[in-house]
Amino acid sequence: MGLTNGHSLLGVGIYTVREAARLTRVSAPRIHRLLRGYTWQLQPGIRKQSPPVIAGQLHVNGGQLELGFLDMIETMAVNGFLAARVPWRDVRLAHKAAQELLKVSHPFATHKFKTGSKDILLAIGEETESRTLLNLVTNQLVFERFVSPYLREAIDYDELAKAWWPKGRDRAVVIDPARRFGQPIITQGVPTAILAEAHDAGRSVESIARWYEVDEQAVRDALDFENDLAA
C-alpha cells in the first residue's frame, strides 16, 4: 500500500472498498467501476474498455483496491450526480474538464460544483446568489439560482475536502484523513468503533465516557453512527 506519488500516507486516509461502501452508501461494484474502469461487449468478439473516472490516491497491491479520503468524497459526488440523472458520459467529461480547469486531481472533492437539469456545473467567481456557473459538458454559463448543491453532506474544505461530518456538524462524529488515518472518530479523538465495541461488551454510556474521558453525548453520537452503519 502506498501513495501513487510515493509520499507519506499521513493525511490521506485509507479505506477498503467495503469500508468506503459502508461509509458512503455507494455500492462496492460502483466504487470498483469508478476507480478501476470497466469493460463491456460491443458485439460478439469485440470488447471495449472504459477507463477509471477517479484517479486513486493509493497504489493497488495484489489486486486489493483501497481508497484515500478524496477518492471517497469524489465517489459520493459522482453518486450524487448519477442520482440527479446526469449520464455517465457527462460525468466523465465534466471530471476531465474540471481537472484541467482547476489543476487538481480530484476536482469533485472541491466545493465548487452544483447540479441542475441533469448537468454538472462549476461555480465561477465569488459565492453570491447571482454568480454564474459553467456547464462543463456544453461549455455554457447558467445562473446559480436555478440549481442545487450536488452533495448534501457536511464537509469542511480548504482547496479540497479536508473533513466530513457524516451525521452533520452538530454531532460529534468526524472523518478526517489527518487523524487516525481517516477512520471515523468523535471530535475528542476516540474511534467510534472502539466506543461501540465497549458498549456491545455491556458497558454503559456513562462508564464508557468516564473511561475514555470524553463527553457522554459524544459516546451516544458514536453509537448512533455505528448503528446506522450496521443497518
MARMAR-668590 format. One record per residue (C-alpha): residue in one letter; z, y, x. Coordinates in steps of 0.2 Angstrom, whole numbers, padded with zeros to 4 digits, always signed. Layout:
BEGIN
AZYX/...
END
This chain:
BEGIN
M+0000+0000+0000/G-0004+0017+0006/L-0012+0034+0003/T-0031+0035+0004/N-0029+0049+0017/G-0016+0039+0027/H-0002+0052+0024/S+0015+0049+0018/L+0019+0041+0001/L+0033+0053-0002/G+0030+0064-0017/V+0015+0054-0023/G+0024+0041-0035/I+0020+0023-0035/Y+0016+0013-0051/T+0009-0004-0055/V-0004-0004-0069/R+0009-0012-0080/E+0022+0002-0077/A+0009+0015-0079/A+0003+0007-0096/R+0021+0006-0102/L+0025+0024-0097/T+0008+0032-0104/R+0005+0020-0118/V-0013+0019-0111/S-0019+0001-0111/A-0020-0009-0095/P-0039-0013-0097/R-0042+0006-0099/I-0032+0010-0084/H-0042-0003-0074/R-0058+0004-0081/L-0054+0022-0076/L-0048+0018-0058/R-0060+0004-0054/G-0075+0007-0064/Y-0084-0007-0074/T-0100-0017-0076/W-0110-0021-0091/Q-0125-0031-0095/L-0140-0020-0098/Q-0151-0035-0103/P-0151-0053-0098/G-0150-0055-0079/I-0148-0036-0076/R-0130-0028-0074/K-0126-0010-0072/Q-0111-0003-0063/S-0101+0012-0069/P-0090+0020-0055/P-0072+0025-0057/V-0068+0041-0066/I-0052+0044-0057/A-0051+0044-0038/G-0035+0034-0035/Q-0022+0041-0024/L-0017+0024-0016/H-0026+0010-0007/V-0029-0006-0016/N-0022-0020-0006/G-0025-0039-0010/G-0033-0034-0027/Q-0017-0025-0033/L-0021-0009-0041/E-0007+0004-0040/L-0007+0022-0047/G+0000+0038-0040/F+0008+0051-0051/L-0008+0062-0053/D-0018+0046-0057/M-0006+0043-0071/I-0007+0061-0078/E-0026+0060-0077/T-0025+0043-0086/M-0016+0052-0100/A-0028+0066-0100/V-0043+0055-0102/N-0035+0045-0115/G-0032+0061-0125/F-0050+0067-0123/L-0056+0050-0129/A-0044+0051-0144/A-0052+0068-0148/R-0068+0058-0149/V-0075+0065-0133/P-0089+0052-0127/W-0085+0043-0111/R-0101+0050-0103/D-0095+0068-0106/V-0078+0064-0099/R-0086+0058-0083/L-0097+0073-0082/A-0083+0085-0085/H-0072+0077-0072/K-0085+0078-0059/A-0090+0096-0063/A-0071+0101-0063/Q-0069+0093-0046/E-0082+0104-0039/L-0077+0120-0048/L-0058+0118-0044/K-0060+0110-0027/V-0046+0097-0032/S-0047+0078-0033/H-0038+0077-0049/P-0044+0091-0060/F-0037+0084-0076/A-0020+0085-0069/T-0020+0104-0070/H-0015+0114-0085/K-0032+0122-0087/F-0040+0111-0100/K-0042+0111-0119/T-0052+0101-0131/G-0062+0107-0146/S-0075+0098-0157/K-0077+0083-0145/D-0079+0095-0130/I-0069+0097-0113/L-0066+0115-0109/L-0060+0123-0094/A-0049+0139-0096/I-0056+0154-0086/G-0045+0169-0082/E-0028+0174-0087/E-0019+0165-0101/T-0021+0176-0116/E-0025+0172-0134/S-0043+0178-0132/R-0048+0171-0115/T-0064+0161-0114/L-0066+0143-0109/L-0081+0135-0101/N-0088+0119-0109/L-0091+0108-0094/V-0104+0097-0102/T-0115+0111-0110/N-0110+0125-0097/Q-0107+0137-0112/L-0092+0149-0115/V-0081+0147-0130/F-0066+0157-0137/E-0049+0148-0134/R-0043+0152-0152/F-0054+0138-0159/V-0047+0124-0148/S-0031+0115-0144/P-0022+0108-0129/Y-0029+0091-0123/L-0012+0084-0118/R+0003+0087-0129/E+0015+0082-0115/A+0029+0092-0107/I+0023+0094-0089/D+0028+0106-0075/Y+0013+0112-0064/D+0011+0121-0048/E-0008+0120-0044/L-0007+0102-0050/A+0006+0092-0061/K+0022+0090-0052/A+0034+0083-0065/W+0033+0075-0083/W+0047+0076-0096/P+0042+0061-0107/K+0054+0065-0120/G+0052+0083-0119/R+0061+0097-0109/D+0076+0097-0120/R+0080+0079-0115/A+0087+0073-0098/V+0073+0061-0093/V+0060+0066-0080/I+0047+0058-0070/D+0045+0067-0053/P+0035+0060-0039/A+0046+0069-0026/R+0061+0060-0032/R+0064+0041-0032/F+0046+0038-0029/G+0042+0044-0046/Q+0052+0032-0056/P+0060+0038-0072/I+0077+0046-0069/I+0089+0058-0078/T+0090+0075-0070/Q+0105+0071-0060/G+0095+0058-0051/V+0100+0041-0058/P+0086+0029-0063/T+0085+0026-0082/A+0083+0008-0079/I+0099+0007-0069/L+0109+0015-0084/A+0100+0004-0096/E+0105-0012-0086/A+0123-0006-0086/H+0123-0004-0105/D+0115-0021-0108/A+0129-0028-0097/G+0141-0022-0110/R+0147-0006-0103/S+0150+0009-0115/V+0141+0026-0113/E+0157+0034-0108/S+0161+0022-0094/I+0143+0022-0088/A+0144+0041-0087/R+0161+0041-0078/W+0155+0028-0065/Y+0139+0037-0061/E+0147+0054-0063/V+0134+0060-0075/D+0134+0068-0092/E+0136+0056-0107/Q+0121+0064-0116/A+0110+0061-0101/V+0115+0042-0102/R+0111+0042-0121/D+0094+0051-0117/A+0090+0037-0104/L+0095+0023-0116/D+0083+0031-0129/F+0069+0032-0117/E+0071+0014-0111/N+0072+0008-0129/D+0056+0017-0133/L+0048+0008-0118/A+0054-0009-0124/A+0047-0006-0142/
END
